[in-house]
């Protein structure tokens, strides 16, 4: 699925984010630690600068990142 994402990211983004969100991935401390470790390996200057050091709880309509577009309908 990641190969398809590269060719059409807007088409696949929802699918690639929905499953981990619905599974509660953000509340899995081991998974979050592993993701942070992966970010350090692939973008060593990003985590050190604090760019990815974000912790959000009990929120709706939150968006983190660069160049994003968000539409909320609550």
N, CA, C and O atoms as a Tripos MOL2 file, in Angstrom:
@<TRIPOS>MOLECULE
protein
  296   295    74     0     0
PROTEIN
NO_CHARGES

@<TRIPOS>ATOM
      1 N           0.8180   -1.1870    0.0000 N.3       1 UNK1
      2 CA          0.0000    0.0000    0.0000 C.3       1 UNK1
      3 C           0.8710    1.2650    0.0000 C.2       1 UNK1
      4 O           0.4610    2.2970   -0.5310 O.2       1 UNK1
      5 N           2.0590    1.1880    0.5880 N.am      2 UNK2
      6 CA          2.9050    2.3820    0.6260 C.3       2 UNK2
      7 C           3.3760    2.8000   -0.7600 C.2       2 UNK2
      8 O           3.5520    3.9910   -1.0180 O.2       2 UNK2
      9 N           3.5790    1.8440   -1.6480 N.am      3 UNK3
     10 CA          3.9760    2.1870   -3.0170 C.3       3 UNK3
     11 C           2.8580    2.9570   -3.7090 C.2       3 UNK3
     12 O           3.1130    3.9160   -4.4380 O.2       3 UNK3
     13 N           1.6190    2.5310   -3.4760 N.am      4 UNK4
     14 CA          0.4740    3.2430   -4.0540 C.3       4 UNK4
     15 C           0.3470    4.6440   -3.4460 C.2       4 UNK4
     16 O          -0.0230    5.5980   -4.1300 O.2       4 UNK4
     17 N           0.6600    4.7480   -2.1550 N.am      5 UNK5
     18 CA          0.5910    6.0530   -1.4790 C.3       5 UNK5
     19 C           1.5110    7.0610   -2.1570 C.2       5 UNK5
     20 O           1.1340    8.2140   -2.3640 O.2       5 UNK5
     21 N           2.7180    6.6220   -2.5020 N.am      6 UNK6
     22 CA          3.6680    7.5280   -3.1460 C.3       6 UNK6
     23 C           3.1270    8.0790   -4.4610 C.2       6 UNK6
     24 O           3.3830    9.2320   -4.8080 O.2       6 UNK6
     25 N           2.3890    7.2650   -5.1820 N.am      7 UNK7
     26 CA          1.8750    7.7140   -6.4770 C.3       7 UNK7
     27 C           0.6230    8.5830   -6.3340 C.2       7 UNK7
     28 O           0.3400    9.3910   -7.2190 O.2       7 UNK7
     29 N          -0.1250    8.4380   -5.2540 N.am      8 UNK8
     30 CA         -1.3560    9.2290   -5.0560 C.3       8 UNK8
     31 C          -1.5970    9.4300   -3.5610 C.2       8 UNK8
     32 O          -2.5140    8.8270   -3.0050 O.2       8 UNK8
     33 N          -0.7860   10.2700   -2.8960 N.am      9 UNK9
     34 CA         -0.8840   10.4110   -1.4390 C.3       9 UNK9
     35 C          -2.2510   10.8800   -0.9420 C.2       9 UNK9
     36 O          -2.7140   10.4150    0.1000 O.2       9 UNK9
     37 N          -2.8920   11.7730   -1.6500 N.am     10 UNK10
     38 CA         -4.1910   12.2640   -1.1830 C.3      10 UNK10
     39 C          -5.2380   11.1540   -1.1900 C.2      10 UNK10
     40 O          -6.1230   11.1290   -0.3360 O.2      10 UNK10
     41 N          -5.1410   10.2540   -2.1330 N.am     11 UNK11
     42 CA         -6.0890    9.1470   -2.2320 C.3      11 UNK11
     43 C          -5.9470    8.1810   -1.0480 C.2      11 UNK11
     44 O          -6.9470    7.6840   -0.5310 O.2      11 UNK11
     45 N          -4.7260    7.9200   -0.6270 N.am     12 UNK12
     46 CA         -4.4540    6.8930    0.3650 C.3      12 UNK12
     47 C          -4.2920    7.4070    1.7920 C.2      12 UNK12
     48 O          -4.3130    6.6100    2.7300 O.2      12 UNK12
     49 N          -4.1320    8.6940    1.9780 N.am     13 UNK13
     50 CA         -3.8360    9.2240    3.3140 C.3      13 UNK13
     51 C          -4.8930    8.8420    4.3420 C.2      13 UNK13
     52 O          -4.5610    8.4410    5.4570 O.2      13 UNK13
     53 N          -6.1570    8.9650    3.9730 N.am     14 UNK14
     54 CA         -7.2290    8.6240    4.9060 C.3      14 UNK14
     55 C          -7.1610    7.1860    5.3790 C.2      14 UNK14
     56 O          -7.3190    6.9130    6.5690 O.2      14 UNK14
     57 N          -6.9270    6.2680    4.4620 N.am     15 UNK15
     58 CA         -6.8160    4.8560    4.8310 C.3      15 UNK15
     59 C          -5.6280    4.5950    5.7330 C.2      15 UNK15
     60 O          -5.7240    3.8400    6.7010 O.2      15 UNK15
     61 N          -4.5110    5.2200    5.4160 N.am     16 UNK16
     62 CA         -3.3020    4.9710    6.1860 C.3      16 UNK16
     63 C          -3.3360    5.6100    7.5680 C.2      16 UNK16
     64 O          -2.5630    5.2140    8.4410 O.2      16 UNK16
     65 N          -4.1970    6.5740    7.7860 N.am     17 UNK17
     66 CA         -4.2940    7.1860    9.1050 C.3      17 UNK17
     67 C          -5.4860    6.6670    9.9010 C.2      17 UNK17
     68 O          -5.4480    6.6770   11.1310 O.2      17 UNK17
     69 N          -6.5400    6.2130    9.2300 N.am     18 UNK18
     70 CA         -7.7500    5.7680    9.9240 C.3      18 UNK18
     71 C          -7.5070    4.5340   10.7870 C.2      18 UNK18
     72 O          -7.9240    4.4990   11.9440 O.2      18 UNK18
     73 N          -6.8510    3.5430   10.2480 N.am     19 UNK19
     74 CA         -6.6590    2.2900   10.9870 C.3      19 UNK19
     75 C          -5.8870    2.4830   12.2910 C.2      19 UNK19
     76 O          -6.3580    2.0400   13.3390 O.2      19 UNK19
     77 N          -4.7140    3.1320   12.2650 N.am     20 UNK20
     78 CA         -4.0000    3.3260   13.5410 C.3      20 UNK20
     79 C          -4.7910    4.1920   14.5290 C.2      20 UNK20
     80 O          -4.7450    3.9650   15.7380 O.2      20 UNK20
     81 N          -5.5090    5.1750   14.0060 N.am     21 UNK21
     82 CA         -6.2990    6.0400   14.8790 C.3      21 UNK21
     83 C          -7.4020    5.2390   15.5560 C.2      21 UNK21
     84 O          -7.5800    5.3250   16.7710 O.2      21 UNK21
     85 N          -8.1370    4.4670   14.7790 N.am     22 UNK22
     86 CA         -9.2300    3.6590   15.3310 C.3      22 UNK22
     87 C          -8.7120    2.5980   16.2950 C.2      22 UNK22
     88 O          -9.4080    2.2270   17.2390 O.2      22 UNK22
     89 N          -7.5090    2.1130   16.0660 N.am     23 UNK23
     90 CA         -6.9320    1.0880   16.9410 C.3      23 UNK23
     91 C          -6.3640    1.6780   18.2270 C.2      23 UNK23
     92 O          -5.9520    0.9310   19.1140 O.2      23 UNK23
     93 N          -6.3340    3.0170   18.3430 N.am     24 UNK24
     94 CA         -5.8130    3.6510   19.5500 C.3      24 UNK24
     95 C          -4.3040    3.6610   19.6240 C.2      24 UNK24
     96 O          -3.7340    3.6080   20.7140 O.2      24 UNK24
     97 N          -3.6510    3.7280   18.4790 N.am     25 UNK25
     98 CA         -2.1910    3.6750   18.4410 C.3      25 UNK25
     99 C          -1.5380    4.7620   19.2830 C.2      25 UNK25
    100 O          -0.4790    4.5330   19.8660 O.2      25 UNK25
    101 N          -2.1440    5.9270   19.3560 N.am     26 UNK26
    102 CA         -1.5430    7.0350   20.1070 C.3      26 UNK26
    103 C          -1.5050    6.7620   21.6090 C.2      26 UNK26
    104 O          -0.7290    7.3850   22.3330 O.2      26 UNK26
    105 N          -2.3290    5.8440   22.0740 N.am     27 UNK27
    106 CA         -2.3430    5.5170   23.5080 C.3      27 UNK27
    107 C          -1.4290    4.3420   23.8410 C.2      27 UNK27
    108 O          -1.2980    3.9800   25.0100 O.2      27 UNK27
    109 N          -0.8010    3.7440   22.8440 N.am     28 UNK28
    110 CA          0.1040    2.6150   23.0460 C.3      28 UNK28
    111 C           1.5170    3.1610   23.2460 C.2      28 UNK28
    112 O           2.1980    3.5150   22.2830 O.2      28 UNK28
    113 N           1.9440    3.2240   24.4960 N.am     29 UNK29
    114 CA          3.2400    3.8410   24.8190 C.3      29 UNK29
    115 C           4.4170    3.1600   24.1180 C.2      29 UNK29
    116 O           5.3570    3.8340   23.6970 O.2      29 UNK29
    117 N           4.3750    1.8300   23.9900 N.am     30 UNK30
    118 CA          5.4610    1.1250   23.3030 C.3      30 UNK30
    119 C           5.5050    1.4880   21.8270 C.2      30 UNK30
    120 O           6.5820    1.6810   21.2630 O.2      30 UNK30
    121 N           4.3410    1.5790   21.2040 N.am     31 UNK31
    122 CA          4.2720    1.9390   19.7890 C.3      31 UNK31
    123 C           4.7480    3.3770   19.5670 C.2      31 UNK31
    124 O           5.4710    3.6560   18.6110 O.2      31 UNK31
    125 N           4.3420    4.2810   20.4500 N.am     32 UNK32
    126 CA          4.7780    5.6780   20.3370 C.3      32 UNK32
    127 C           6.2940    5.7700   20.4900 C.2      32 UNK32
    128 O           6.9440    6.5190   19.7610 O.2      32 UNK32
    129 N           6.8620    5.0150   21.4320 N.am     33 UNK33
    130 CA          8.3190    5.0150   21.6240 C.3      33 UNK33
    131 C           9.0280    4.4730   20.3870 C.2      33 UNK33
    132 O          10.0630    4.9970   19.9770 O.2      33 UNK33
    133 N           8.4630    3.4190   19.7940 N.am     34 UNK34
    134 CA          9.0650    2.8530   18.5840 C.3      34 UNK34
    135 C           8.9930    3.8420   17.4250 C.2      34 UNK34
    136 O           9.9370    3.9530   16.6430 O.2      34 UNK34
    137 N           7.8780    4.5600   17.3100 N.am     35 UNK35
    138 CA          7.7400    5.5610   16.2460 C.3      35 UNK35
    139 C           8.7550    6.6900   16.4230 C.2      35 UNK35
    140 O           9.3500    7.1560   15.4510 O.2      35 UNK35
    141 N           8.9470    7.1220   17.6590 N.am     36 UNK36
    142 CA          9.9420    8.1660   17.9170 C.3      36 UNK36
    143 C          11.3460    7.6860   17.5670 C.2      36 UNK36
    144 O          12.1450    8.4410   17.0110 O.2      36 UNK36
    145 N          11.6430    6.4340   17.8910 N.am     37 UNK37
    146 CA         12.9560    5.8780   17.5590 C.3      37 UNK37
    147 C          13.1480    5.8140   16.0440 C.2      37 UNK37
    148 O          14.2310    6.1050   15.5370 O.2      37 UNK37
    149 N          12.0990    5.4340   15.3320 N.am     38 UNK38
    150 CA         12.1660    5.3950   13.8650 C.3      38 UNK38
    151 C          12.4030    6.7930   13.3020 C.2      38 UNK38
    152 O          13.2210    6.9640   12.3980 O.2      38 UNK38
    153 N          11.7020    7.7880   13.8230 N.am     39 UNK39
    154 CA         11.9050    9.1630   13.3610 C.3      39 UNK39
    155 C          13.3460    9.6100   13.5710 C.2      39 UNK39
    156 O          13.9240   10.2970   12.7290 O.2      39 UNK39
    157 N          13.9180    9.2110   14.7030 N.am     40 UNK40
    158 CA         15.3180    9.5780   14.9490 C.3      40 UNK40
    159 C          16.2480    8.9510   13.9180 C.2      40 UNK40
    160 O          17.2340    9.5660   13.5100 O.2      40 UNK40
    161 N          15.9370    7.7350   13.5000 N.am     41 UNK41
    162 CA         16.7770    7.0640   12.5080 C.3      41 UNK41
    163 C          16.6590    7.6940   11.1250 C.2      41 UNK41
    164 O          17.6550    7.8150   10.4110 O.2      41 UNK41
    165 N          15.4470    8.0960   10.7420 N.am     42 UNK42
    166 CA         15.2550    8.5950    9.3830 C.3      42 UNK42
    167 C          15.3840   10.1000    9.2580 C.2      42 UNK42
    168 O          15.6030   10.6090    8.1590 O.2      42 UNK42
    169 N          15.2540   10.8250   10.3660 N.am     43 UNK43
    170 CA         15.3500   12.2880   10.3280 C.3      43 UNK43
    171 C          16.0070   12.7550   11.6190 C.2      43 UNK43
    172 O          15.3400   13.2830   12.5080 O.2      43 UNK43
    173 N          17.2940   12.5600   11.7140 N.am     44 UNK44
    174 CA         17.9920   12.7970   12.9610 C.3      44 UNK44
    175 C          17.9210   14.2360   13.4470 C.2      44 UNK44
    176 O          17.9520   14.4700   14.6550 O.2      44 UNK44
    177 N          17.8290   15.1940   12.5580 N.am     45 UNK45
    178 CA         17.7750   16.5830   13.0180 C.3      45 UNK45
    179 C          16.3710   16.9720   13.4760 C.2      45 UNK45
    180 O          16.2380   17.8660   14.3120 O.2      45 UNK45
    181 N          15.3360   16.3430   12.9690 N.am     46 UNK46
    182 CA         13.9610   16.6790   13.3400 C.3      46 UNK46
    183 C          13.6500   16.4530   14.8070 C.2      46 UNK46
    184 O          13.2650   17.3940   15.5010 O.2      46 UNK46
    185 N          13.8070   15.2120   15.3090 N.am     47 UNK47
    186 CA         13.5070   14.9700   16.7140 C.3      47 UNK47
    187 C          14.3940   15.7660   17.6660 C.2      47 UNK47
    188 O          13.9410   16.1950   18.7280 O.2      47 UNK47
    189 N          15.6350   15.9610   17.2950 N.am     48 UNK48
    190 CA         16.5270   16.7130   18.1720 C.3      48 UNK48
    191 C          16.0960   18.1670   18.2880 C.2      48 UNK48
    192 O          16.3090   18.7960   19.3250 O.2      48 UNK48
    193 N          15.4980   18.6990   17.2480 N.am     49 UNK49
    194 CA         15.0500   20.0880   17.3010 C.3      49 UNK49
    195 C          13.7150   20.2180   18.0180 C.2      49 UNK49
    196 O          13.2590   21.3300   18.2820 O.2      49 UNK49
    197 N          13.0800   19.0830   18.3360 N.am     50 UNK50
    198 CA         11.7880   19.1230   19.0090 C.3      50 UNK50
    199 C          10.6120   19.2130   18.0590 C.2      50 UNK50
    200 O           9.4660   19.3210   18.4960 O.2      50 UNK50
    201 N          10.8800   19.1690   16.7750 N.am     51 UNK51
    202 CA          9.8120   19.3210   15.7860 C.3      51 UNK51
    203 C           8.7260   18.2680   15.9670 C.2      51 UNK51
    204 O           7.5470   18.5730   15.7860 O.2      51 UNK51
    205 N           9.0930   17.0380   16.3190 N.am     52 UNK52
    206 CA          8.1200   15.9660   16.4540 C.3      52 UNK52
    207 C           7.7520   15.6720   17.9040 C.2      52 UNK52
    208 O           7.1240   14.6500   18.1780 O.2      52 UNK52
    209 N           8.1180   16.5190   18.8110 N.am     53 UNK53
    210 CA          7.8610   16.2980   20.2240 C.3      53 UNK53
    211 C           6.4970   16.8780   20.5880 C.2      53 UNK53
    212 O           6.4020   17.9730   21.1420 O.2      53 UNK53
    213 N           5.4550   16.1360   20.2720 N.am     54 UNK54
    214 CA          4.0880   16.6200   20.4580 C.3      54 UNK54
    215 C           3.3140   15.5950   21.2600 C.2      54 UNK54
    216 O           3.3720   14.4010   20.9660 O.2      54 UNK54
    217 N           2.5940   16.0490   22.2630 N.am     55 UNK55
    218 CA          1.7430   15.1610   23.0510 C.3      55 UNK55
    219 C           0.3730   15.8180   23.1810 C.2      55 UNK55
    220 O           0.2490   16.9030   23.7490 O.2      55 UNK55
    221 N          -0.6370   15.1650   22.6580 N.am     56 UNK56
    222 CA         -1.9920   15.7080   22.6590 C.3      56 UNK56
    223 C          -2.9170   14.6570   23.2460 C.2      56 UNK56
    224 O          -2.8500   13.4890   22.8650 O.2      56 UNK56
    225 N          -3.7660   15.0530   24.1530 N.am     57 UNK57
    226 CA         -4.7170   14.1260   24.7570 C.3      57 UNK57
    227 C          -6.0920   14.7790   24.8060 C.2      57 UNK57
    228 O          -6.2150   15.9960   24.9460 O.2      57 UNK57
    229 N          -7.1090   13.9560   24.6880 N.am     58 UNK58
    230 CA         -8.5030   14.3930   24.8260 C.3      58 UNK58
    231 C          -8.8170   15.5970   23.9430 C.2      58 UNK58
    232 O          -9.3870   16.5830   24.4120 O.2      58 UNK58
    233 N          -8.4510   15.5190   22.6920 N.am     59 UNK59
    234 CA         -8.6620   16.6320   21.7710 C.3      59 UNK59
    235 C          -9.3780   16.1560   20.5180 C.2      59 UNK59
    236 O          -9.3480   14.9750   20.1730 O.2      59 UNK59
    237 N         -10.0150   17.0920   19.8520 N.am     60 UNK60
    238 CA        -10.6570   16.8130   18.5680 C.3      60 UNK60
    239 C         -10.1860   17.8530   17.5670 C.2      60 UNK60
    240 O          -9.9900   19.0170   17.9190 O.2      60 UNK60
    241 N         -10.0070   17.4440   16.3390 N.am     61 UNK61
    242 CA         -9.6530   18.3860   15.2890 C.3      61 UNK61
    243 C          -8.2480   18.9320   15.3850 C.2      61 UNK61
    244 O          -7.9830   20.0420   14.9230 O.2      61 UNK61
    245 N          -7.3480   18.1790   15.9710 N.am     62 UNK62
    246 CA         -5.9690   18.6230   16.1160 C.3      62 UNK62
    247 C          -5.1680   18.1530   14.9080 C.2      62 UNK62
    248 O          -5.3400   17.0360   14.4200 O.2      62 UNK62
    249 N          -4.3050   19.0190   14.4480 N.am     63 UNK63
    250 CA         -3.4680   18.6820   13.3010 C.3      63 UNK63
    251 C          -2.0440   19.1100   13.5930 C.2      63 UNK63
    252 O          -1.7990   20.2250   14.0540 O.2      63 UNK63
    253 N          -1.1170   18.2230   13.3250 N.am     64 UNK64
    254 CA          0.2920   18.5080   13.5560 C.3      64 UNK64
    255 C           1.0480   18.1870   12.2770 C.2      64 UNK64
    256 O           0.8540   17.1230   11.6890 O.2      64 UNK64
    257 N           1.8970   19.0880   11.8510 N.am     65 UNK65
    258 CA          2.7010   18.8140   10.6690 C.3      65 UNK65
    259 C           2.8770   20.0490    9.8090 C.2      65 UNK65
    260 O           2.4670   21.1510   10.1750 O.2      65 UNK65
    261 N           3.4820   19.8440    8.6820 N.am     66 UNK66
    262 CA          3.7760   20.9300    7.7650 C.3      66 UNK66
    263 C           2.8940   20.8220    6.5310 C.2      66 UNK66
    264 O           2.6820   19.7300    6.0050 O.2      66 UNK66
    265 N           2.3860   21.9490    6.0750 N.am     67 UNK67
    266 CA          1.6720   22.0100    4.8040 C.3      67 UNK67
    267 C           0.4050   21.1810    4.7660 C.2      67 UNK67
    268 O           0.0700   20.6220    3.7210 O.2      67 UNK67
    269 N          -0.3070   21.0850    5.8750 N.am     68 UNK68
    270 CA         -1.5110   20.2720    5.9310 C.3      68 UNK68
    271 C          -2.7640   21.0630    5.6020 C.2      68 UNK68
    272 O          -2.7820   22.2920    5.6680 O.2      68 UNK68
    273 N          -3.7920   20.3440    5.2530 N.am     69 UNK69
    274 CA         -5.1250   20.9180    5.0350 C.3      69 UNK69
    275 C          -6.0790   20.1220    5.9020 C.2      69 UNK69
    276 O          -6.0490   18.8920    5.8990 O.2      69 UNK69
    277 N          -6.9290   20.8220    6.6460 N.am     70 UNK70
    278 CA         -7.8270   20.1320    7.5620 C.3      70 UNK70
    279 C          -9.2150   20.7070    7.4380 C.2      70 UNK70
    280 O          -9.3940   21.9230    7.3780 O.2      70 UNK70
    281 N         -10.2060   19.8220    7.3980 N.am     71 UNK71
    282 CA        -11.6130   20.2160    7.3910 C.3      71 UNK71
    283 C         -12.2860   19.4100    8.5030 C.2      71 UNK71
    284 O         -12.2560   18.1800    8.4810 O.2      71 UNK71
    285 N         -12.8810   20.0850    9.4580 N.am     72 UNK72
    286 CA        -13.5530   19.4110   10.5670 C.3      72 UNK72
    287 C         -15.0530   19.6040   10.4580 C.2      72 UNK72
    288 O         -15.5370   20.6980   10.1700 O.2      72 UNK72
    289 N         -15.7810   18.5190   10.6950 N.am     73 UNK73
    290 CA        -17.2470   18.5830   10.7660 C.3      73 UNK73
    291 C         -17.6550   17.7940   11.9870 C.2      73 UNK73
    292 O         -17.7630   16.5680   11.9430 O.2      73 UNK73
    293 N         -17.8800   18.5040   13.0780 N.am     74 UNK74
    294 CA        -18.2290   17.8300   14.3390 C.3      74 UNK74
    295 C         -19.7080   17.8890   14.5590 C.2      74 UNK74
    296 O         -20.2040   17.3780   15.5640 O.2      74 UNK74
@<TRIPOS>BOND
     1     1     2 1
     2     2     3 1
     3     3     4 2
     4     3     5 am
     5     5     6 1
     6     6     7 1
     7     7     8 2
     8     7     9 am
     9     9    10 1
    10    10    11 1
    11    11    12 2
    12    11    13 am
    13    13    14 1
    14    14    15 1
    15    15    16 2
    16    15    17 am
    17    17    18 1
    18    18    19 1
    19    19    20 2
    20    19    21 am
    21    21    22 1
    22    22    23 1
    23    23    24 2
    24    23    25 am
    25    25    26 1
    26    26    27 1
    27    27    28 2
    28    27    29 am
    29    29    30 1
    30    30    31 1
    31    31    32 2
    32    31    33 am
    33    33    34 1
    34    34    35 1
    35    35    36 2
    36    35    37 am
    37    37    38 1
    38    38    39 1
    39    39    40 2
    40    39    41 am
    41    41    42 1
    42    42    43 1
    43    43    44 2
    44    43    45 am
    45    45    46 1
    46    46    47 1
    47    47    48 2
    48    47    49 am
    49    49    50 1
    50    50    51 1
    51    51    52 2
    52    51    53 am
    53    53    54 1
    54    54    55 1
    55    55    56 2
    56    55    57 am
    57    57    58 1
    58    58    59 1
    59    59    60 2
    60    59    61 am
    61    61    62 1
    62    62    63 1
    63    63    64 2
    64    63    65 am
    65    65    66 1
    66    66    67 1
    67    67    68 2
    68    67    69 am
    69    69    70 1
    70    70    71 1
    71    71    72 2
    72    71    73 am
    73    73    74 1
    74    74    75 1
    75    75    76 2
    76    75    77 am
    77    77    78 1
    78    78    79 1
    79    79    80 2
    80    79    81 am
    81    81    82 1
    82    82    83 1
    83    83    84 2
    84    83    85 am
    85    85    86 1
    86    86    87 1
    87    87    88 2
    88    87    89 am
    89    89    90 1
    90    90    91 1
    91    91    92 2
    92    91    93 am
    93    93    94 1
    94    94    95 1
    95    95    96 2
    96    95    97 am
    97    97    98 1
    98    98    99 1
    99    99   100 2
   100    99   101 am
   101   101   102 1
   102   102   103 1
   103   103   104 2
   104   103   105 am
   105   105   106 1
   106   106   107 1
   107   107   108 2
   108   107   109 am
   109   109   110 1
   110   110   111 1
   111   111   112 2
   112   111   113 am
   113   113   114 1
   114   114   115 1
   115   115   116 2
   116   115   117 am
   117   117   118 1
   118   118   119 1
   119   119   120 2
   120   119   121 am
   121   121   122 1
   122   122   123 1
   123   123   124 2
   124   123   125 am
   125   125   126 1
   126   126   127 1
   127   127   128 2
   128   127   129 am
   129   129   130 1
   130   130   131 1
   131   131   132 2
   132   131   133 am
   133   133   134 1
   134   134   135 1
   135   135   136 2
   136   135   137 am
   137   137   138 1
   138   138   139 1
   139   139   140 2
   140   139   141 am
   141   141   142 1
   142   142   143 1
   143   143   144 2
   144   143   145 am
   145   145   146 1
   146   146   147 1
   147   147   148 2
   148   147   149 am
   149   149   150 1
   150   150   151 1
   151   151   152 2
   152   151   153 am
   153   153   154 1
   154   154   155 1
   155   155   156 2
   156   155   157 am
   157   157   158 1
   158   158   159 1
   159   159   160 2
   160   159   161 am
   161   161   162 1
   162   162   163 1
   163   163   164 2
   164   163   165 am
   165   165   166 1
   166   166   167 1
   167   167   168 2
   168   167   169 am
   169   169   170 1
   170   170   171 1
   171   171   172 2
   172   171   173 am
   173   173   174 1
   174   174   175 1
   175   175   176 2
   176   175   177 am
   177   177   178 1
   178   178   179 1
   179   179   180 2
   180   179   181 am
   181   181   182 1
   182   182   183 1
   183   183   184 2
   184   183   185 am
   185   185   186 1
   186   186   187 1
   187   187   188 2
   188   187   189 am
   189   189   190 1
   190   190   191 1
   191   191   192 2
   192   191   193 am
   193   193   194 1
   194   194   195 1
   195   195   196 2
   196   195   197 am
   197   197   198 1
   198   198   199 1
   199   199   200 2
   200   199   201 am
   201   201   202 1
   202   202   203 1
   203   203   204 2
   204   203   205 am
   205   205   206 1
   206   206   207 1
   207   207   208 2
   208   207   209 am
   209   209   210 1
   210   210   211 1
   211   211   212 2
   212   211   213 am
   213   213   214 1
   214   214   215 1
   215   215   216 2
   216   215   217 am
   217   217   218 1
   218   218   219 1
   219   219   220 2
   220   219   221 am
   221   221   222 1
   222   222   223 1
   223   223   224 2
   224   223   225 am
   225   225   226 1
   226   226   227 1
   227   227   228 2
   228   227   229 am
   229   229   230 1
   230   230   231 1
   231   231   232 2
   232   231   233 am
   233   233   234 1
   234   234   235 1
   235   235   236 2
   236   235   237 am
   237   237   238 1
   238   238   239 1
   239   239   240 2
   240   239   241 am
   241   241   242 1
   242   242   243 1
   243   243   244 2
   244   243   245 am
   245   245   246 1
   246   246   247 1
   247   247   248 2
   248   247   249 am
   249   249   250 1
   250   250   251 1
   251   251   252 2
   252   251   253 am
   253   253   254 1
   254   254   255 1
   255   255   256 2
   256   255   257 am
   257   257   258 1
   258   258   259 1
   259   259   260 2
   260   259   261 am
   261   261   262 1
   262   262   263 1
   263   263   264 2
   264   263   265 am
   265   265   266 1
   266   266   267 1
   267   267   268 2
   268   267   269 am
   269   269   270 1
   270   270   271 1
   271   271   272 2
   272   271   273 am
   273   273   274 1
   274   274   275 1
   275   275   276 2
   276   275   277 am
   277   277   278 1
   278   278   279 1
   279   279   280 2
   280   279   281 am
   281   281   282 1
   282   282   283 1
   283   283   284 2
   284   283   285 am
   285   285   286 1
   286   286   287 1
   287   287   288 2
   288   287   289 am
   289   289   290 1
   290   290   291 1
   291   291   292 2
   292   291   293 am
   293   293   294 1
   294   294   295 1
   295   295   296 2
@<TRIPOS>SUBSTRUCTURE
     1 UNK1         2 RESIDUE 1 A UNK
     2 UNK2         6 RESIDUE 1 A UNK
     3 UNK3        10 RESIDUE 1 A UNK
     4 UNK4        14 RESIDUE 1 A UNK
     5 UNK5        18 RESIDUE 1 A UNK
     6 UNK6        22 RESIDUE 1 A UNK
     7 UNK7        26 RESIDUE 1 A UNK
     8 UNK8        30 RESIDUE 1 A UNK
     9 UNK9        34 RESIDUE 1 A UNK
    10 UNK10       38 RESIDUE 1 A UNK
    11 UNK11       42 RESIDUE 1 A UNK
    12 UNK12       46 RESIDUE 1 A UNK
    13 UNK13       50 RESIDUE 1 A UNK
    14 UNK14       54 RESIDUE 1 A UNK
    15 UNK15       58 RESIDUE 1 A UNK
    16 UNK16       62 RESIDUE 1 A UNK
    17 UNK17       66 RESIDUE 1 A UNK
    18 UNK18       70 RESIDUE 1 A UNK
    19 UNK19       74 RESIDUE 1 A UNK
    20 UNK20       78 RESIDUE 1 A UNK
    21 UNK21       82 RESIDUE 1 A UNK
    22 UNK22       86 RESIDUE 1 A UNK
    23 UNK23       90 RESIDUE 1 A UNK
    24 UNK24       94 RESIDUE 1 A UNK
    25 UNK25       98 RESIDUE 1 A UNK
    26 UNK26      102 RESIDUE 1 A UNK
    27 UNK27      106 RESIDUE 1 A UNK
    28 UNK28      110 RESIDUE 1 A UNK
    29 UNK29      114 RESIDUE 1 A UNK
    30 UNK30      118 RESIDUE 1 A UNK
    31 UNK31      122 RESIDUE 1 A UNK
    32 UNK32      126 RESIDUE 1 A UNK
    33 UNK33      130 RESIDUE 1 A UNK
    34 UNK34      134 RESIDUE 1 A UNK
    35 UNK35      138 RESIDUE 1 A UNK
    36 UNK36      142 RESIDUE 1 A UNK
    37 UNK37      146 RESIDUE 1 A UNK
    38 UNK38      150 RESIDUE 1 A UNK
    39 UNK39      154 RESIDUE 1 A UNK
    40 UNK40      158 RESIDUE 1 A UNK
    41 UNK41      162 RESIDUE 1 A UNK
    42 UNK42      166 RESIDUE 1 A UNK
    43 UNK43      170 RESIDUE 1 A UNK
    44 UNK44      174 RESIDUE 1 A UNK
    45 UNK45      178 RESIDUE 1 A UNK
    46 UNK46      182 RESIDUE 1 A UNK
    47 UNK47      186 RESIDUE 1 A UNK
    48 UNK48      190 RESIDUE 1 A UNK
    49 UNK49      194 RESIDUE 1 A UNK
    50 UNK50      198 RESIDUE 1 A UNK
    51 UNK51      202 RESIDUE 1 A UNK
    52 UNK52      206 RESIDUE 1 A UNK
    53 UNK53      210 RESIDUE 1 A UNK
    54 UNK54      214 RESIDUE 1 A UNK
    55 UNK55      218 RESIDUE 1 A UNK
    56 UNK56      222 RESIDUE 1 A UNK
    57 UNK57      226 RESIDUE 1 A UNK
    58 UNK58      230 RESIDUE 1 A UNK
    59 UNK59      234 RESIDUE 1 A UNK
    60 UNK60      238 RESIDUE 1 A UNK
    61 UNK61      242 RESIDUE 1 A UNK
    62 UNK62      246 RESIDUE 1 A UNK
    63 UNK63      250 RESIDUE 1 A UNK
    64 UNK64      254 RESIDUE 1 A UNK
    65 UNK65      258 RESIDUE 1 A UNK
    66 UNK66      262 RESIDUE 1 A UNK
    67 UNK67      266 RESIDUE 1 A UNK
    68 UNK68      270 RESIDUE 1 A UNK
    69 UNK69      274 RESIDUE 1 A UNK
    70 UNK70      278 RESIDUE 1 A UNK
    71 UNK71      282 RESIDUE 1 A UNK
    72 UNK72      286 RESIDUE 1 A UNK
    73 UNK73      290 RESIDUE 1 A UNK
    74 UNK74      294 RESIDUE 1 A UNK
